């Protein structure tokens, strides 16, 4: 283990709503051998429903949660509130810089990390970095999980903020090469960054898998194949594509499957998914579960097949990597960061929105499950060797310690 005595406390800013890859990453980092004994301050928005997952996994002894009212993200269905919020976004973002300045200045730490889910629009992680400059904090880092998020209107103004953020941060971390390329191509963030930004791939927590049978949730006959999608209910995640592909199966194969959609989403997305399932008269084959209380590895281990059908971009695909670790076969679209650890030897990769390929893959799985299981085993060896949370945490810690030494000598 690296010597961590120079790090007294790490501050992390994360603006988030729901449980997802960014939260999983934070849990795996904080619970690693290198970091689990350190002290943390997590600055996050009050309506972040994923905070309890962090506490449940990491405990509250070493983590102090500081909540703020986000000026950059709202959840509302009211059109007029959305319109006013949209028109005032640059002003609200500027105000959030000062908001974070006064919040952060109350606390003492020697590492500052802005942990950003999807970069590109006005976000509090961005404003907190500008606030860190006002507070003369060093070192300061930016971590980006997902691809560039195109703003609807304020791109030029955001690019200017990006330029200054690039000049401020000590380093920019990406969870995949695909995410790095997307942000570098579409923003001014790295144009002013004096160093080479760094890719530190996500790592799976190689913990012992709890033997949770979850019989009440996955209540099917023993000969029924349990298929699961662990993703937010959103159009681009491809849940409807799975319904379309499933509908093309012959009746005898349909009867062999039960599909579980596990994830939250807006009421509109939920209604659209339910409508499509009802339209094809497939209600008995599908079950929508907004949330399952339990360890994600145990949930995935209870599945026979994990499906990920993201249509355009996947920053990394944590549930896919976890599925490999527990030995559950994978059917995935060949998009974004998944290509950095998935291949034809450890999974089944198809093109996005290829309904025919989805149907053919489900047919193939029904008759050749042993071959699919063998692929997953090859993937498990890869995850253990190259994509585990201990490797990930050591890379982060190495950069933190290196920069602490640099700033110490500069002073």
C-alpha positions in Angstrom: 0.0 0.0 0.0 1.1 3.6 -0.7 1.9 5.9 2.2 -1.3 8.0 2.7 -0.3 10.0 5.9 0.1 13.2 3.7 -3.7 13.1 2.9 -5.7 14.3 5.9 -9.0 14.6 4.2 -10.5 14.5 0.7 -13.4 16.8 -0.3 -15.7 15.6 -3.1 -18.4 17.5 -4.9 -21.0 15.5 -6.7 -24.3 16.8 -8.2 -26.6 13.8 -8.7 -30.2 12.6 -8.6 -30.3 8.8 -8.9 -28.1 5.8 -8.3 -25.9 5.0 -11.3 -22.3 4.5 -12.4 -20.9 7.6 -10.8 -22.3 6.5 -7.4 -21.0 3.0 -7.8 -17.6 4.4 -8.7 -17.5 6.6 -5.6 -18.5 3.6 -3.4 -15.8 1.4 -4.9 -13.2 4.1 -4.5 -14.1 4.9 -0.8 -14.3 1.3 0.2 -11.0 0.3 -1.4 -8.0 -0.7 0.9 -6.2 2.5 0.0 -9.1 4.9 0.9 -11.3 3.2 3.4 -9.4 4.6 6.4 -9.3 8.2 5.1 -11.7 11.0 6.0 -14.1 12.4 3.4 -16.4 15.4 3.0 -19.1 14.8 0.3 -20.8 18.0 -0.9 -24.0 17.0 -2.8 -27.5 18.3 -3.6 -30.3 17.7 -1.2 -32.4 15.7 -3.7 -29.6 13.2 -4.4 -31.4 9.9 -3.7 -28.2 7.9 -4.0 -26.5 9.2 -0.8 -28.1 6.4 1.3 -26.4 3.8 -1.0 -23.0 5.4 -0.2 -23.7 5.3 3.6 -25.0 1.8 3.4 -21.9 0.5 1.7 -19.2 2.8 3.2 -20.6 3.6 6.6 -20.9 7.1 8.0 -17.9 7.1 10.4 -15.4 8.5 7.9 -17.8 10.4 5.6 -19.4 13.8 6.4 -22.3 14.7 4.1 -22.8 18.4 3.4 -26.0 19.2 1.4 -26.6 22.2 -0.8 -29.6 23.4 -2.8 -28.6 23.0 -6.4 -28.9 26.1 -8.6 -27.9 24.2 -11.7 -30.3 21.2 -11.7 -34.0 20.9 -11.0 -36.6 18.2 -11.1 -40.0 19.5 -12.1 -42.7 18.8 -14.7 -43.9 22.4 -14.7 -43.3 23.9 -18.2 -43.1 27.6 -17.0 -40.6 26.8 -14.2 -38.5 24.9 -16.7 -38.6 27.8 -19.1 -37.6 30.4 -16.4 -34.8 28.1 -15.2 -33.5 27.6 -18.8 -33.4 31.4 -19.4 -31.6 32.1 -16.1 -29.1 29.3 -16.3 -25.9 31.4 -16.8 -26.9 33.7 -14.0 -27.8 30.8 -11.7 -24.4 29.1 -12.6 -22.5 32.3 -11.6 -24.4 32.5 -8.4 -23.6 28.8 -7.7 -19.9 29.7 -7.9 -20.3 32.0 -4.9 -22.7 29.5 -3.2 -20.0 26.8 -3.3 -17.3 29.3 -2.3 -19.1 30.0 1.0 -20.0 26.4 1.6 -16.6 24.9 0.9 -14.6 27.6 2.8 -16.0 26.3 6.1 -14.1 23.0 5.8 -10.5 21.9 5.9 -9.0 19.2 3.5 -6.0 18.8 1.2 -7.5 17.1 -1.8 -10.4 18.5 -3.8 -12.2 16.4 -6.4 -15.2 17.5 -8.6 -16.9 14.2 -9.4 -19.0 14.8 -12.6 -21.4 12.3 -14.1 -21.9 13.9 -17.5 -19.9 16.9 -18.6 -21.0 19.6 -21.0 -23.9 21.6 -19.4 -23.9 24.0 -16.4 -23.1 21.8 -13.4 -22.2 22.5 -9.8 -19.0 20.4 -10.2 -17.9 23.1 -12.6 -18.8 26.0 -10.4 -17.1 24.3 -7.4 -13.8 24.3 -9.4 -14.1 28.0 -10.1 -14.8 28.5 -6.4 -11.7 26.4 -5.5 -9.6 29.0 -7.5 -11.1 31.8 -5.4 -10.2 29.8 -2.3 -6.7 29.1 -3.6 -7.1 25.3 -3.1 -4.5 22.9 -4.4 -4.5 20.3 -5.8 -7.9 20.3 -7.5 -9.2 17.5 -9.8 -12.0 16.9 -12.2 -13.4 13.4 -12.8 -15.7 12.8 -15.7 -17.8 9.7 -16.1 -19.9 10.1 -19.2 -19.7 11.6 -22.7 -20.2 15.2 -23.6 -23.7 16.4 -22.9 -24.6 19.0 -25.6 -26.2 22.1 -24.0 -29.4 23.4 -25.7 -28.4 27.0 -26.1 -25.5 28.3 -24.0 -22.6 26.4 -25.6 -20.4 29.4 -26.2 -20.7 30.7 -22.6 -20.1 27.2 -21.3 -17.0 26.8 -23.5 -15.5 30.0 -21.9 -16.1 28.5 -18.4 -14.5 25.2 -19.7 -11.4 27.1 -20.8 -10.9 28.6 -17.4 -11.6 25.3 -15.6 -8.9 23.7 -17.7 -6.4 26.2 -16.5 -7.4 25.7 -12.9 -7.4 21.9 -12.3 -4.3 19.9 -11.5 -5.5 17.0 -13.5 -8.6 15.8 -15.4 -9.6 12.1 -15.0 -11.8 10.1 -17.4 -13.2 6.6 -16.7 -12.7 5.5 -20.3 -10.9 6.5 -23.5 -14.3 6.9 -25.2 -15.4 9.5 -22.6 -12.1 11.4 -22.9 -12.4 11.6 -26.7 -16.0 12.8 -26.5 -15.1 15.6 -24.1 -11.9 16.6 -25.9 -13.8 16.8 -29.2 -16.8 18.8 -28.1 -15.5 21.2 -25.4 -12.8 23.7 -24.7 -11.9 22.0 -21.4 -8.6 20.5 -22.5 -7.6 23.3 -24.8 -6.2 25.3 -21.8 -5.1 22.3 -19.7 -1.3 22.4 -19.5 -0.8 18.6 -18.9 -2.1 15.4 -20.5 -5.5 14.3 -19.1 -5.6 10.8 -17.7 -7.8 7.8 -18.2 -8.3 5.7 -15.0 -10.8 2.9 -15.9 -13.5 2.1 -13.5 -12.9 -0.8 -11.2 -15.2 -3.5 -9.8 -15.2 -4.0 -6.0 -14.0 -7.6 -5.8 -15.9 -8.3 -2.6 -17.5 -11.5 -1.5 -20.8 -12.0 -3.2 -23.7 -12.3 -0.7 -25.8 -15.3 -1.2 -29.1 -13.5 -1.7 -31.6 -15.7 -3.5 -34.2 -12.9 -3.9 -36.8 -15.5 -4.6 -39.7 -13.2 -3.9 -38.5 -10.8 -6.6 -37.3 -13.3 -9.2 -40.3 -15.6 -8.6 -40.2 -17.8 -11.7 -40.0 -21.5 -12.4 -36.6 -23.1 -12.3 -36.6 -23.7 -16.1 -37.4 -20.1 -17.0 -34.5 -17.9 -18.2 -34.2 -14.7 -16.1 -33.1 -11.7 -18.2 -32.3 -8.4 -16.6 -31.6 -4.8 -17.6 -30.0 -2.6 -14.9 -30.4 0.9 -16.2 -32.4 4.1 -15.8 -35.7 3.9 -17.8 -34.7 6.2 -20.7 -35.2 5.9 -24.4 -31.5 5.9 -25.2 -30.9 3.0 -22.8 -32.8 0.7 -25.1 -35.5 -1.0 -23.0 -38.0 -0.6 -25.8 -35.5 -2.2 -28.2 -35.5 -5.3 -26.0 -39.3 -5.4 -26.0 -39.2 -5.1 -29.8 -36.6 -7.9 -30.2 -38.4 -10.1 -27.7 -41.7 -9.7 -29.6 -40.1 -11.3 -32.7 -39.4 -14.5 -30.9 -41.6 -17.6 -31.6 -44.1 -18.3 -28.9 -42.3 -21.4 -27.6 -39.2 -19.3 -26.9 -41.1 -16.4 -25.4 -42.5 -18.9 -22.8 -38.9 -19.8 -21.8 -38.1 -16.2 -20.7 -38.9 -13.6 -18.0 -37.5 -10.1 -18.4 -36.8 -7.7 -15.5 -36.3 -4.0 -16.0 -34.5 -2.7 -12.9 -34.1 1.0 -12.6 -36.0 4.3 -12.0 -37.2 6.8 -14.6 -39.6 9.6 -15.2 -43.3 8.8 -15.3 -43.3 9.5 -19.1 -40.6 6.9 -19.8 -42.3 4.4 -17.5 -45.7 4.9 -19.3 -44.0 4.6 -22.8 -42.4 1.3 -21.8 -45.6 -0.1 -20.3 -47.5 1.0 -23.4 -45.1 -0.9 -25.7 -45.3 -4.0 -23.5 -49.1 -3.9 -23.5 -49.3 -3.2 -27.2 -47.6 -6.5 -28.0 -49.5 -8.3 -25.3 -46.3 -9.3 -23.5 -47.2 -8.3 -19.9 -46.7 -11.8 -18.5 -43.1 -11.9 -19.8 -41.9 -8.5 -18.4 -41.7 -7.1 -14.9 -40.6 -3.5 -14.1 -38.8 -3.1 -10.8 -37.8 0.5 -10.0 -35.4 -0.5 -7.2 -34.2 -3.7 -5.5 -33.0 -3.4 -2.0 -29.8 -5.4 -1.9 -26.3 -5.7 -3.2 -26.0 -5.1 -7.0 -23.6 -8.1 -7.4 -26.2 -10.4 -5.8 -29.0 -9.0 -8.0 -26.9 -9.6 -11.1 -25.9 -13.1 -9.9 -29.6 -14.0 -9.7 -29.9 -13.4 -13.4 -29.2 -15.8 -16.2 -28.4 -13.0 -18.7 -27.7 -9.3 -18.4 -28.7 -7.1 -21.3 -27.3 -3.6 -22.0 -28.8 -2.0 -25.2 -27.6 1.6 -24.9 -28.3 3.3 -28.2 -25.5 5.9 -28.6 -22.9 6.0 -25.8 -21.9 4.3 -22.6 -19.3 6.0 -20.5 -18.1 2.6 -19.1 -20.9 0.3 -18.1 -20.5 -0.6 -14.5 -23.3 -3.2 -14.4 -21.7 -4.9 -17.4 -18.4 -5.2 -15.7 -20.0 -6.4 -12.5 -21.9 -9.0 -14.5 -18.6 -10.4 -15.8 -17.2 -10.5 -12.3 -20.2 -12.6 -11.0 -20.2 -14.8 -14.1 -23.5 -13.7 -15.6 -23.4 -13.7 -19.5 -23.8 -10.4 -21.3 -25.6 -9.2 -24.4 -24.5 -5.6 -25.1 -24.5 -3.0 -27.8 -21.0 -2.1 -29.0 -20.9 1.6 -27.9 -18.6 3.9 -26.0 -16.5 2.6 -23.2 -17.8 -0.9 -23.2 -15.5 -1.7 -26.1 -12.5 -1.2 -23.8 -13.2 -4.4 -21.8 -15.9 -6.3 -23.8 -15.1 -8.4 -26.9 -16.4 -11.4 -28.8 -14.5 -13.7 -26.4 -16.2 -12.6 -23.2 -19.6 -11.4 -24.4 -22.1 -11.0 -27.3 -21.7 -7.6 -28.9 -24.3 -6.2 -31.4 -25.0 -2.9 -33.1 -27.3 -0.3 -31.4 -31.0 -0.6 -32.2 -30.5 -3.8 -34.2 -33.8 -5.5 -33.3 -33.0 -8.5 -35.5 -29.7 -9.1 -33.7 -31.5 -8.9 -30.3 -33.9 -11.6 -31.4 -31.2 -13.8 -32.8 -29.1 -13.4 -29.6 -32.0 -14.4 -27.4 -32.6 -17.5 -29.6 -28.9 -18.4 -29.4 -28.8 -18.0 -25.7 -31.8 -20.3 -25.2 -29.9 -23.2 -26.9 -26.3 -22.5 -26.2 -26.1 -21.2 -22.6 -22.9 -23.2 -21.8 -21.0 -21.3 -24.5 -22.3 -17.9 -23.2 -21.4 -19.0 -19.7 -17.9 -19.8 -20.9 -17.5 -16.3 -22.4 -18.6 -14.8 -19.1 -15.9 -16.8 -17.3 -13.2 -15.3 -19.6 -14.6 -11.9 -18.8 -14.4 -12.5 -15.1 -10.6 -13.3 -15.4 -10.2 -9.9 -17.2 -12.1 -7.9 -14.6 -10.1 -9.5 -11.7 -6.8 -8.9 -13.5 -7.3 -5.4 -15.0 -10.6 -3.7 -13.9 -10.8 -4.0 -10.2 -11.3 -1.2 -7.6 -7.9 -1.7 -6.0 -6.0 -1.0 -9.2 -8.3 2.0 -9.8 -7.8 3.4 -6.3 -4.0 3.0 -6.4 -3.9 5.0 -9.6 -5.9 7.8 -8.1 -3.9 7.8 -4.9 -0.6 7.9 -6.8 -1.7 11.1 -8.6 -2.9 12.7 -5.4 0.4 12.0 -3.6 2.5 13.2 -6.6 0.7 16.5 -6.8 0.7 17.0 -3.0 4.5 16.8 -3.1 4.7 19.2 -6.0 2.5 21.8 -4.3 4.4 21.3 -1.0 7.8 22.1 -2.8 6.3 25.0 -4.7 5.2 26.6 -1.4 
